[in-house]
């Protein structure tokens, strides 16, 4: 049984969102002891020069202002570290992830915190976690040459050490919504809790 789920929704639509509906069904299926919600429709800050400088300043040398700049990122990383399973609701906007989800990734993918560099290349520091991504698209087929979302999410999660990644796809909704939703719901029903 899953103990702690971090449930992230990235759709700009709070109502009528397929990815939100699917991610909620996945969370229900997992029956976790604890669910932490992160709704990215409430925007996160974009990276800035000051944030990057703070991030690359050794922790014991950061000014109070730099610590404040990193405070939200630190909180997001702690949510991620505490989770056994990550559930992400992700619509595909213009063939890729929503900018809100990209902002979250930028804030949690931190050298020395969620990954490190070694002589053999980068190593993720968040091993042993599971991720389930509910992807929804109007016309983009998941896994096709124009899908820049699923590969990116798999790569970035793996880069941080999360390699157990499952995708629930409701793709090409504009072509046949009923069939796409039926396929996605079947995938959810077959997920291990």
Backbone as JSON Lines, residues from 0, in Angstrom:
{"i":0,"aa":"X","n":[0.84,-1.2,0.0],"ca":[0.0,0.0,0.0],"c":[0.88,1.25,0.0]}
{"i":1,"aa":"X","n":[0.46,2.22,-0.75],"ca":[1.17,3.49,-0.82],"c":[0.92,4.28,0.45]}
{"i":2,"aa":"X","n":[1.97,4.8,1.02],"ca":[1.83,5.57,2.25],"c":[1.57,7.05,1.98]}
{"i":3,"aa":"X","n":[2.44,7.67,1.17],"ca":[2.31,9.1,0.91],"c":[2.35,9.37,-0.59]}
{"i":4,"aa":"X","n":[1.34,10.09,-1.07],"ca":[1.25,10.48,-2.47],"c":[1.41,11.99,-2.56]}
{"i":5,"aa":"X","n":[2.25,12.43,-3.47],"ca":[2.3,13.84,-3.85],"c":[1.5,13.96,-5.14]}
{"i":6,"aa":"X","n":[0.37,14.66,-5.06],"ca":[-0.55,14.79,-6.19],"c":[-0.39,16.19,-6.78]}
{"i":7,"aa":"X","n":[0.13,16.22,-8.0],"ca":[0.38,17.48,-8.69],"c":[-0.55,17.58,-9.9]}
{"i":8,"aa":"X","n":[-1.28,18.7,-9.98],"ca":[-2.08,18.99,-11.17],"c":[-1.5,20.22,-11.83]}
{"i":9,"aa":"X","n":[-1.36,20.16,-13.16],"ca":[-0.75,21.28,-13.88],"c":[-1.67,21.91,-14.92]}
{"i":10,"aa":"X","n":[-2.9,21.46,-15.01],"ca":[-3.82,22.06,-15.97],"c":[-4.17,23.47,-15.52]}
{"i":11,"aa":"X","n":[-4.23,24.38,-16.47],"ca":[-4.67,25.74,-16.17],"c":[-6.18,25.77,-15.88]}
{"i":12,"aa":"X","n":[-6.88,24.72,-16.32],"ca":[-8.33,24.63,-16.11],"c":[-8.61,23.94,-14.77]}
{"i":13,"aa":"X","n":[-9.28,24.63,-13.89],"ca":[-9.65,24.02,-12.6],"c":[-10.93,23.19,-12.75]}
{"i":14,"aa":"X","n":[-11.75,23.52,-13.73],"ca":[-13.0,22.8,-13.98],"c":[-12.94,22.2,-15.39]}
{"i":15,"aa":"X","n":[-13.45,20.98,-15.54],"ca":[-13.54,20.37,-16.85],"c":[-12.22,19.87,-17.41]}
{"i":16,"aa":"X","n":[-11.25,19.66,-16.55],"ca":[-9.93,19.2,-16.99],"c":[-9.86,17.68,-16.98]}
{"i":17,"aa":"X","n":[-9.53,17.1,-18.1],"ca":[-9.39,15.64,-18.18],"c":[-8.2,15.17,-17.35]}
{"i":18,"aa":"X","n":[-7.08,15.86,-17.43],"ca":[-5.9,15.41,-16.67],"c":[-6.16,15.49,-15.17]}
{"i":19,"aa":"X","n":[-6.89,16.49,-14.7],"ca":[-7.23,16.59,-13.27],"c":[-8.15,15.43,-12.86]}
{"i":20,"aa":"X","n":[-9.12,15.15,-13.71],"ca":[-10.05,14.05,-13.4],"c":[-9.3,12.72,-13.32]}
{"i":21,"aa":"X","n":[-8.43,12.47,-14.29],"ca":[-7.68,11.21,-14.3],"c":[-6.72,11.12,-13.12]}
{"i":22,"aa":"X","n":[-6.02,12.2,-12.81],"ca":[-5.08,12.14,-11.69],"c":[-5.81,11.91,-10.37]}
{"i":23,"aa":"X","n":[-7.01,12.5,-10.22],"ca":[-7.8,12.27,-9.01],"c":[-8.22,10.8,-8.9]}
{"i":24,"aa":"X","n":[-8.6,10.2,-10.04],"ca":[-8.97,8.78,-10.03],"c":[-7.76,7.91,-9.66]}
{"i":25,"aa":"X","n":[-6.59,8.29,-10.13],"ca":[-5.38,7.52,-9.8],"c":[-5.11,7.61,-8.31]}
{"i":26,"aa":"X","n":[-5.21,8.81,-7.75],"ca":[-4.98,8.98,-6.31],"c":[-5.99,8.15,-5.51]}
{"i":27,"aa":"X","n":[-7.25,8.17,-5.92],"ca":[-8.26,7.34,-5.25],"c":[-7.9,5.87,-5.32]}
{"i":28,"aa":"X","n":[-7.43,5.44,-6.48],"ca":[-7.05,4.03,-6.68],"c":[-5.93,3.61,-5.74]}
{"i":29,"aa":"X","n":[-5.0,4.52,-5.47],"ca":[-3.84,4.2,-4.63],"c":[-4.18,4.08,-3.15]}
{"i":30,"aa":"X","n":[-5.27,4.72,-2.72],"ca":[-5.72,4.64,-1.32],"c":[-4.57,4.89,-0.35]}
{"i":31,"aa":"X","n":[-3.89,6.01,-0.53],"ca":[-2.73,6.35,0.31],"c":[-3.15,6.79,1.7]}
{"i":32,"aa":"X","n":[-2.24,6.62,2.65],"ca":[-2.47,7.12,4.0],"c":[-2.49,8.65,4.01]}
{"i":33,"aa":"X","n":[-1.6,9.25,3.24],"ca":[-1.46,10.71,3.19],"c":[-1.38,11.16,1.74]}
{"i":34,"aa":"X","n":[-2.12,12.21,1.41],"ca":[-2.05,12.81,0.08],"c":[-1.72,14.29,0.25]}
{"i":35,"aa":"X","n":[-0.64,14.71,-0.36],"ca":[-0.24,16.11,-0.37],"c":[-0.57,16.66,-1.75]}
{"i":36,"aa":"X","n":[-1.36,17.74,-1.79],"ca":[-1.8,18.32,-3.06],"c":[-0.95,19.52,-3.42]}
{"i":37,"aa":"X","n":[-0.6,19.58,-4.69],"ca":[0.11,20.75,-5.22],"c":[-0.59,21.12,-6.53]}
{"i":38,"aa":"X","n":[-1.33,22.22,-6.51],"ca":[-2.07,22.66,-7.69],"c":[-1.28,23.77,-8.37]}
{"i":39,"aa":"X","n":[-0.76,23.47,-9.54],"ca":[0.1,24.41,-10.24],"c":[-0.67,25.46,-11.04]}
{"i":40,"aa":"X","n":[-2.02,25.43,-10.94],"ca":[-2.79,26.53,-11.53],"c":[-2.52,27.81,-10.74]}
{"i":41,"aa":"X","n":[-2.08,27.65,-9.5],"ca":[-1.55,28.78,-8.73],"c":[-0.08,28.85,-9.1]}
{"i":42,"aa":"X","n":[0.32,29.88,-9.84],"ca":[1.65,29.89,-10.46],"c":[2.81,29.87,-9.46]}
{"i":43,"aa":"X","n":[3.84,29.16,-9.85],"ca":[5.11,29.18,-9.14],"c":[6.0,30.22,-9.8]}
{"i":44,"aa":"X","n":[6.98,30.73,-9.07],"ca":[7.88,31.71,-9.7],"c":[8.77,31.05,-10.73]}
{"i":45,"aa":"X","n":[9.12,31.82,-11.73],"ca":[10.08,31.37,-12.74],"c":[11.48,31.59,-12.19]}
{"i":46,"aa":"X","n":[12.43,30.84,-12.71],"ca":[13.81,31.03,-12.29],"c":[14.28,32.43,-12.68]}
{"i":47,"aa":"X","n":[15.13,32.99,-11.84],"ca":[15.71,34.3,-12.11],"c":[17.21,34.22,-11.88]}
{"i":48,"aa":"X","n":[17.91,35.25,-12.29],"ca":[19.36,35.29,-12.07],"c":[19.67,35.21,-10.58]}
{"i":49,"aa":"X","n":[18.91,35.93,-9.75],"ca":[19.15,35.91,-8.3],"c":[18.91,34.52,-7.72]}
{"i":50,"aa":"X","n":[17.85,33.83,-8.2],"ca":[17.57,32.47,-7.71],"c":[18.71,31.53,-8.08]}
{"i":51,"aa":"X","n":[19.17,31.6,-9.32],"ca":[20.26,30.72,-9.76],"c":[21.53,30.99,-8.95]}
{"i":52,"aa":"X","n":[21.83,32.26,-8.72],"ca":[23.0,32.58,-7.91],"c":[22.86,32.04,-6.49]}
{"i":53,"aa":"X","n":[21.67,32.14,-5.92],"ca":[21.43,31.6,-4.57],"c":[21.59,30.09,-4.57]}
{"i":54,"aa":"X","n":[21.06,29.43,-5.57],"ca":[21.11,27.98,-5.65],"c":[22.55,27.47,-5.73]}
{"i":55,"aa":"X","n":[23.4,28.2,-6.41],"ca":[24.79,27.76,-6.58],"c":[25.74,28.34,-5.53]}
{"i":56,"aa":"X","n":[25.19,29.05,-4.56],"ca":[25.99,29.49,-3.41],"c":[25.94,28.36,-2.38]}
{"i":57,"aa":"X","n":[27.08,27.94,-1.84],"ca":[27.05,26.88,-0.82],"c":[26.08,27.23,0.3]}
{"i":58,"aa":"X","n":[25.33,26.24,0.76],"ca":[24.25,26.46,1.74],"c":[24.72,27.23,2.96]}
{"i":59,"aa":"X","n":[25.91,26.93,3.45],"ca":[26.4,27.6,4.67],"c":[26.89,29.02,4.41]}
{"i":60,"aa":"X","n":[26.88,29.46,3.14],"ca":[27.32,30.81,2.8],"c":[26.18,31.68,2.26]}
{"i":61,"aa":"X","n":[24.97,31.16,2.23],"ca":[23.85,31.92,1.69],"c":[23.41,33.03,2.64]}
{"i":62,"aa":"X","n":[23.11,34.17,2.04],"ca":[22.56,35.28,2.81],"c":[21.11,34.97,3.17]}
{"i":63,"aa":"X","n":[20.54,35.76,4.08],"ca":[19.13,35.59,4.42],"c":[18.25,35.79,3.19]}
{"i":64,"aa":"X","n":[18.62,36.73,2.33],"ca":[17.86,36.98,1.1],"c":[17.92,35.76,0.18]}
{"i":65,"aa":"X","n":[19.08,35.15,0.05],"ca":[19.22,33.96,-0.78],"c":[18.42,32.8,-0.21]}
{"i":66,"aa":"X","n":[18.45,32.63,1.09],"ca":[17.66,31.56,1.73],"c":[16.17,31.77,1.45]}
{"i":67,"aa":"X","n":[15.74,33.03,1.49],"ca":[14.33,33.35,1.21],"c":[13.98,33.03,-0.24]}
{"i":68,"aa":"X","n":[14.91,33.35,-1.16],"ca":[14.67,33.06,-2.57],"c":[14.5,31.56,-2.81]}
{"i":69,"aa":"X","n":[15.19,30.73,-2.04],"ca":[15.14,29.28,-2.22],"c":[14.08,28.6,-1.34]}
{"i":70,"aa":"X","n":[13.41,29.35,-0.49],"ca":[12.48,28.75,0.48],"c":[11.38,27.94,-0.19]}
{"i":71,"aa":"X","n":[10.77,28.47,-1.22],"ca":[9.69,27.72,-1.87],"c":[10.23,26.48,-2.56]}
{"i":72,"aa":"X","n":[11.35,26.6,-3.22],"ca":[11.99,25.45,-3.86],"c":[12.31,24.38,-2.81]}
{"i":73,"aa":"X","n":[12.85,24.8,-1.68],"ca":[13.16,23.86,-0.59],"c":[11.91,23.12,-0.14]}
{"i":74,"aa":"X","n":[10.8,23.85,-0.01],"ca":[9.53,23.23,0.41],"c":[9.03,22.23,-0.62]}
{"i":75,"aa":"X","n":[9.15,22.58,-1.92],"ca":[8.72,21.67,-2.99],"c":[9.58,20.41,-2.99]}
{"i":76,"aa":"X","n":[10.87,20.57,-2.78],"ca":[11.77,19.41,-2.74],"c":[11.42,18.52,-1.56]}
{"i":77,"aa":"X","n":[11.11,19.1,-0.42],"ca":[10.75,18.3,0.76],"c":[9.46,17.52,0.51]}
{"i":78,"aa":"X","n":[8.48,18.14,-0.16],"ca":[7.26,17.41,-0.53],"c":[7.6,16.21,-1.4]}
{"i":79,"aa":"X","n":[8.48,16.41,-2.36],"ca":[8.88,15.35,-3.27],"c":[9.64,14.25,-2.54]}
{"i":80,"aa":"X","n":[10.56,14.62,-1.68],"ca":[11.33,13.63,-0.92],"c":[10.45,12.79,0.0]}
{"i":81,"aa":"X","n":[9.42,13.41,0.58],"ca":[8.55,12.72,1.54],"c":[7.58,11.75,0.87]}
{"i":82,"aa":"X","n":[7.37,11.89,-0.43],"ca":[6.38,11.07,-1.15],"c":[6.95,9.71,-1.53]}
{"i":83,"aa":"X","n":[6.12,8.69,-1.39],"ca":[6.43,7.37,-1.93],"c":[6.08,7.31,-3.41]}
{"i":84,"aa":"X","n":[4.96,7.97,-3.74],"ca":[4.45,7.97,-5.12],"c":[4.1,9.39,-5.52]}
{"i":85,"aa":"X","n":[4.45,9.72,-6.74],"ca":[4.15,11.0,-7.33],"c":[3.08,10.78,-8.39]}
{"i":86,"aa":"X","n":[1.96,11.5,-8.3],"ca":[0.91,11.44,-9.33],"c":[0.83,12.82,-9.96]}
{"i":87,"aa":"X","n":[1.04,12.86,-11.27],"ca":[1.06,14.13,-11.99],"c":[-0.06,14.14,-13.03]}
{"i":88,"aa":"X","n":[-0.93,15.12,-12.94],"ca":[-1.92,15.37,-13.98],"c":[-1.33,16.38,-14.95]}
{"i":89,"aa":"X","n":[-1.16,15.99,-16.2],"ca":[-0.45,16.84,-17.15],"c":[-1.16,16.92,-18.49]}
{"i":90,"aa":"X","n":[-1.76,18.06,-18.79],"ca":[-2.27,18.26,-20.13],"c":[-1.1,18.53,-21.07]}
{"i":91,"aa":"X","n":[-1.28,18.25,-22.33],"ca":[-0.28,18.61,-23.33],"c":[-0.75,19.89,-23.98]}
{"i":92,"aa":"X","n":[0.05,20.93,-23.79],"ca":[-0.21,22.23,-24.41],"c":[0.85,22.44,-25.48]}
{"i":93,"aa":"X","n":[0.41,22.65,-26.69],"ca":[1.35,22.92,-27.79],"c":[2.47,21.88,-27.85]}
{"i":94,"aa":"X","n":[2.07,20.61,-27.72],"ca":[2.95,19.44,-27.88],"c":[3.89,19.19,-26.7]}
{"i":95,"aa":"X","n":[3.78,19.96,-25.63],"ca":[4.7,19.81,-24.5],"c":[3.94,19.99,-23.19]}
{"i":96,"aa":"X","n":[4.68,19.99,-22.09],"ca":[4.06,20.17,-20.77],"c":[3.67,21.63,-20.58]}
{"i":97,"aa":"X","n":[2.75,21.85,-19.66],"ca":[2.35,23.21,-19.3],"c":[3.54,23.95,-18.68]}
{"i":98,"aa":"X","n":[3.6,25.24,-18.89],"ca":[4.7,26.03,-18.32],"c":[4.71,25.93,-16.8]}
{"i":99,"aa":"X","n":[3.55,25.74,-16.2],"ca":[3.49,25.6,-14.74],"c":[4.23,24.35,-14.27]}
{"i":100,"aa":"X","n":[4.11,23.26,-15.02],"ca":[4.82,22.02,-14.66],"c":[6.31,22.18,-14.92]}
{"i":101,"aa":"X","n":[6.67,22.86,-15.98],"ca":[8.09,23.14,-16.25],"c":[8.67,23.97,-15.12]}
{"i":102,"aa":"X","n":[7.91,24.95,-14.61],"ca":[8.39,25.78,-13.49],"c":[8.62,24.92,-12.25]}
{"i":103,"aa":"X","n":[7.71,23.97,-11.99],"ca":[7.88,23.07,-10.83],"c":[9.16,22.24,-11.01]}
{"i":104,"aa":"X","n":[9.36,21.69,-12.2],"ca":[10.56,20.89,-12.46],"c":[11.82,21.74,-12.26]}
{"i":105,"aa":"X","n":[11.81,22.97,-12.77],"ca":[12.96,23.84,-12.6],"c":[13.27,24.08,-11.13]}
{"i":106,"aa":"X","n":[12.25,24.13,-10.29],"ca":[12.45,24.4,-8.87],"c":[12.85,23.18,-8.07]}
{"i":107,"aa":"X","n":[12.59,21.97,-8.56],"ca":[12.95,20.77,-7.8],"c":[14.18,20.04,-8.35]}
{"i":108,"aa":"X","n":[14.56,20.3,-9.59],"ca":[15.74,19.65,-10.16],"c":[16.97,20.47,-9.77]}
{"i":109,"aa":"X","n":[17.55,20.12,-8.63],"ca":[18.65,20.91,-8.07],"c":[19.87,20.04,-7.8]}
{"i":110,"aa":"X","n":[20.99,20.47,-8.37],"ca":[22.24,19.74,-8.18],"c":[22.59,19.7,-6.69]}
{"i":111,"aa":"X","n":[22.98,18.51,-6.24],"ca":[23.33,18.32,-4.84],"c":[22.13,18.12,-3.93]}
{"i":112,"aa":"X","n":[20.94,18.26,-4.48],"ca":[19.71,18.13,-3.69],"c":[18.87,16.97,-4.21]}
{"i":113,"aa":"X","n":[18.55,16.99,-5.5],"ca":[17.76,15.9,-6.1],"c":[18.57,15.12,-7.14]}
{"i":114,"aa":"X","n":[19.75,15.61,-7.49],"ca":[20.67,14.86,-8.34],"c":[22.08,15.37,-8.06]}
{"i":115,"aa":"X","n":[23.06,14.59,-8.48],"ca":[24.45,15.02,-8.33],"c":[25.22,14.61,-9.58]}
{"i":116,"aa":"X","n":[26.33,15.29,-9.77],"ca":[27.22,14.95,-10.88],"c":[28.36,14.09,-10.35]}
{"i":117,"aa":"X","n":[28.71,13.06,-11.12],"ca":[29.81,12.17,-10.77],"c":[30.71,12.03,-11.99]}
{"i":118,"aa":"X","n":[31.82,11.33,-11.82],"ca":[32.72,11.06,-12.95],"c":[32.02,10.26,-14.03]}
{"i":119,"aa":"X","n":[31.0,9.48,-13.64],"ca":[30.26,8.66,-14.61],"c":[29.03,9.38,-15.15]}
{"i":120,"aa":"X","n":[28.82,10.63,-14.77],"ca":[27.66,11.4,-15.23],"c":[26.71,11.69,-14.08]}
{"i":121,"aa":"X","n":[25.56,12.3,-14.38],"ca":[24.61,12.65,-13.33],"c":[23.96,11.42,-12.71]}
{"i":122,"aa":"X","n":[23.66,11.53,-11.41],"ca":[23.01,10.45,-10.67],"c":[21.84,11.06,-9.9]}
{"i":123,"aa":"X","n":[20.65,10.48,-10.06],"ca":[19.48,10.95,-9.32],"c":[19.55,10.55,-7.87]}
{"i":124,"aa":"X","n":[19.03,11.4,-7.0],"ca":[19.08,11.16,-5.56],"c":[17.71,10.79,-4.98]}
{"i":125,"aa":"X","n":[16.7,10.6,-5.82],"ca":[15.35,10.3,-5.34],"c":[14.93,8.89,-5.72]}
{"i":126,"aa":"X","n":[15.81,7.94,-5.55],"ca":[15.52,6.55,-5.94],"c":[14.45,5.94,-5.05]}
{"i":127,"aa":"X","n":[13.82,4.88,-5.58],"ca":[12.85,4.13,-4.79],"c":[11.45,4.71,-4.79]}
{"i":128,"aa":"X","n":[11.18,5.66,-5.64],"ca":[9.85,6.27,-5.73],"c":[9.17,5.83,-7.02]}
{"i":129,"aa":"X","n":[7.87,5.93,-7.01],"ca":[7.05,5.59,-8.18],"c":[6.38,6.87,-8.67]}
{"i":130,"aa":"X","n":[6.24,6.99,-9.97],"ca":[5.51,8.12,-10.55],"c":[4.47,7.6,-11.53]}
{"i":131,"aa":"X","n":[3.28,8.19,-11.45],"ca":[2.21,7.88,-12.4],"c":[1.77,9.22,-13.0]}
{"i":132,"aa":"X","n":[1.84,9.3,-14.31],"ca":[1.52,10.54,-15.0],"c":[0.24,10.35,-15.8]}
{"i":133,"aa":"X","n":[-0.75,11.19,-15.54],"ca":[-1.99,11.21,-16.32],"c":[-1.84,12.28,-17.39]}
{"i":134,"aa":"X","n":[-1.62,11.84,-18.62],"ca":[-1.44,12.76,-19.74],"c":[-2.73,12.86,-20.54]}
{"i":135,"aa":"X","n":[-3.12,14.08,-20.87],"ca":[-4.31,14.31,-21.69],"c":[-3.96,15.24,-22.84]}
{"i":136,"aa":"X","n":[-4.45,14.89,-24.03],"ca":[-4.19,15.75,-25.18],"c":[-5.38,15.73,-26.13]}
{"i":137,"aa":"X","n":[-5.55,16.85,-26.81],"ca":[-6.61,16.93,-27.8],"c":[-6.26,16.19,-29.08]}
{"i":138,"aa":"X","n":[-5.04,16.41,-29.58],"ca":[-4.69,15.81,-30.86],"c":[-3.34,15.11,-30.89]}
{"i":139,"aa":"X","n":[-2.55,15.28,-29.85],"ca":[-1.21,14.68,-29.82],"c":[-1.28,13.24,-29.33]}
{"i":140,"aa":"X","n":[-0.81,12.33,-30.14],"ca":[-0.77,10.92,-29.74],"c":[0.47,10.71,-28.87]}
{"i":141,"aa":"X","n":[0.27,10.13,-27.68],"ca":[1.37,9.87,-26.77],"c":[2.34,8.89,-27.41]}
{"i":142,"aa":"X","n":[3.63,9.27,-27.38],"ca":[4.65,8.43,-27.98],"c":[4.92,8.74,-29.44]}
{"i":143,"aa":"X","n":[4.17,9.67,-30.01],"ca":[4.38,10.02,-31.42],"c":[5.54,11.02,-31.53]}
{"i":144,"aa":"X","n":[5.91,11.32,-32.76],"ca":[7.03,12.23,-32.99],"c":[6.72,13.66,-32.56]}
{"i":145,"aa":"X","n":[5.44,13.99,-32.34],"ca":[5.1,15.35,-31.91],"c":[4.78,15.42,-30.42]}
{"i":146,"aa":"X","n":[4.97,14.33,-29.69],"ca":[4.76,14.3,-28.24],"c":[6.08,14.64,-27.56]}
{"i":147,"aa":"X","n":[6.19,15.89,-27.12],"ca":[7.4,16.32,-26.41],"c":[7.16,16.36,-24.9]}
{"i":148,"aa":"X","n":[6.05,15.84,-24.44],"ca":[5.71,15.85,-23.02],"c":[6.13,14.56,-22.32]}
{"i":149,"aa":"X","n":[5.69,13.41,-22.82],"ca":[5.92,12.16,-22.09],"c":[7.41,11.84,-21.97]}
{"i":150,"aa":"X","n":[8.16,12.0,-23.04],"ca":[9.6,11.72,-23.0],"c":[10.33,12.67,-22.06]}
{"i":151,"aa":"X","n":[9.94,13.93,-22.09],"ca":[10.55,14.93,-21.21],"c":[10.29,14.58,-19.74]}
{"i":152,"aa":"X","n":[9.03,14.25,-19.42],"ca":[8.71,13.92,-18.03],"c":[9.44,12.66,-17.57]}
{"i":153,"aa":"X","n":[9.46,11.63,-18.39],"ca":[10.21,10.41,-18.05],"c":[11.68,10.72,-17.81]}
{"i":154,"aa":"X","n":[12.25,11.54,-18.71],"ca":[13.67,11.86,-18.6],"c":[13.95,12.64,-17.32]}
{"i":155,"aa":"X","n":[13.18,13.69,-17.07],"ca":[13.45,14.53,-15.9],"c":[13.23,13.77,-14.59]}
{"i":156,"aa":"X","n":[12.2,12.96,-14.52],"ca":[12.0,12.15,-13.31],"c":[13.16,11.18,-13.14]}
{"i":157,"aa":"X","n":[13.56,10.51,-14.21],"ca":[14.69,9.59,-14.16],"c":[15.98,10.29,-13.8]}
{"i":158,"aa":"X","n":[16.16,11.51,-14.29],"ca":[17.34,12.31,-13.99],"c":[17.47,12.54,-12.48]}
{"i":159,"aa":"X","n":[16.3,12.65,-11.82],"ca":[16.3,12.83,-10.36],"c":[16.24,11.5,-9.62]}
{"i":160,"aa":"X","n":[16.26,10.37,-10.35],"ca":[16.29,9.06,-9.72],"c":[14.98,8.31,-9.7]}
{"i":161,"aa":"X","n":[13.91,8.9,-10.22],"ca":[12.59,8.25,-10.23],"c":[12.43,7.56,-11.58]}
{"i":162,"aa":"X","n":[12.72,6.27,-11.6],"ca":[12.71,5.52,-12.86],"c":[11.48,4.62,-13.01]}
{"i":163,"aa":"X","n":[10.72,4.42,-11.95],"ca":[9.48,3.63,-12.01],"c":[8.37,4.59,-12.41]}
{"i":164,"aa":"X","n":[8.2,4.79,-13.71],"ca":[7.25,5.78,-14.24],"c":[6.22,5.08,-15.11]}
{"i":165,"aa":"X","n":[4.95,5.3,-14.8],"ca":[3.84,4.76,-15.58],"c":[3.05,5.93,-16.17]}
{"i":166,"aa":"X","n":[2.58,5.75,-17.39],"ca":[1.77,6.79,-18.03],"c":[0.37,6.27,-18.3]}
{"i":167,"aa":"X","n":[-0.6,7.05,-17.85],"ca":[-2.0,6.82,-18.17],"c":[-2.35,7.88,-19.21]}
{"i":168,"aa":"X","n":[-2.7,7.43,-20.4],"ca":[-2.88,8.36,-21.52],"c":[-4.32,8.47,-21.97]}
{"i":169,"aa":"X","n":[-4.79,9.7,-22.0],"ca":[-6.07,10.02,-22.66],"c":[-5.68,10.96,-23.79]}
{"i":170,"aa":"X","n":[-5.18,10.36,-24.87],"ca":[-4.67,11.17,-25.97],"c":[-5.65,11.18,-27.14]}
{"i":171,"aa":"X","n":[-5.45,12.12,-28.02],"ca":[-6.3,12.36,-29.18],"c":[-7.78,12.47,-28.79]}
{"i":172,"aa":"X","n":[-8.04,13.21,-27.72],"ca":[-9.41,13.4,-27.25],"c":[-10.29,14.1,-28.3]}
{"i":173,"aa":"X","n":[-9.68,14.95,-29.1],"ca":[-10.45,15.67,-30.12],"c":[-10.92,14.74,-31.24]}
{"i":174,"aa":"X","n":[-10.27,13.58,-31.37],"ca":[-10.62,12.63,-32.41],"c":[-11.75,11.71,-31.94]}
{"i":175,"aa":"X","n":[-11.58,11.13,-30.74],"ca":[-12.59,10.23,-30.18],"c":[-12.46,10.23,-28.66]}
{"i":176,"aa":"X","n":[-13.13,11.2,-28.03],"ca":[-13.01,11.39,-26.59],"c":[-13.47,10.16,-25.82]}
{"i":177,"aa":"X","n":[-14.57,9.55,-26.23],"ca":[-15.1,8.4,-25.49],"c":[-14.09,7.25,-25.47]}
{"i":178,"aa":"X","n":[-13.49,6.96,-26.6],"ca":[-12.52,5.87,-26.68],"c":[-11.27,6.21,-25.88]}
{"i":179,"aa":"X","n":[-10.8,7.46,-25.96],"ca":[-9.6,7.87,-25.23],"c":[-9.82,7.75,-23.72]}
{"i":180,"aa":"X","n":[-10.97,8.2,-23.25],"ca":[-11.27,8.13,-21.82],"c":[-11.46,6.68,-21.37]}
{"i":181,"aa":"X","n":[-12.07,5.88,-22.2],"ca":[-12.25,4.46,-21.85],"c":[-10.9,3.77,-21.71]}
{"i":182,"aa":"X","n":[-9.97,4.05,-22.62],"ca":[-8.62,3.46,-22.53],"c":[-7.92,3.91,-21.25]}
{"i":183,"aa":"X","n":[-8.01,5.2,-20.95],"ca":[-7.35,5.73,-19.76],"c":[-7.94,5.13,-18.5]}
{"i":184,"aa":"X","n":[-9.26,5.01,-18.43],"ca":[-9.9,4.44,-17.24],"c":[-9.54,2.98,-17.07]}
{"i":185,"aa":"X","n":[-9.39,2.25,-18.17],"ca":[-8.95,0.85,-18.1],"c":[-7.53,0.77,-17.54]}
{"i":186,"aa":"X","n":[-6.67,1.7,-17.98],"ca":[-5.31,1.73,-17.45],"c":[-5.32,2.0,-15.94]}
{"i":187,"aa":"X","n":[-6.16,2.9,-15.49],"ca":[-6.23,3.22,-14.07],"c":[-6.69,2.01,-13.27]}
{"i":188,"aa":"X","n":[-7.7,1.31,-13.77],"ca":[-8.22,0.13,-13.08],"c":[-7.17,-0.96,-12.97]}
{"i":189,"aa":"X","n":[-6.19,-0.99,-13.88],"ca":[-5.17,-2.03,-13.83],"c":[-3.93,-1.62,-13.04]}
{"i":190,"aa":"X","n":[-3.9,-0.4,-12.53],"ca":[-2.74,0.05,-11.75],"c":[-2.65,-0.73,-10.44]}
{"i":191,"aa":"X","n":[-1.45,-1.09,-10.06],"ca":[-1.24,-1.7,-8.75],"c":[-1.4,-0.62,-7.69]}
{"i":192,"aa":"X","n":[-2.15,-0.93,-6.65],"ca":[-2.4,0.07,-5.6],"c":[-1.22,0.22,-4.67]}
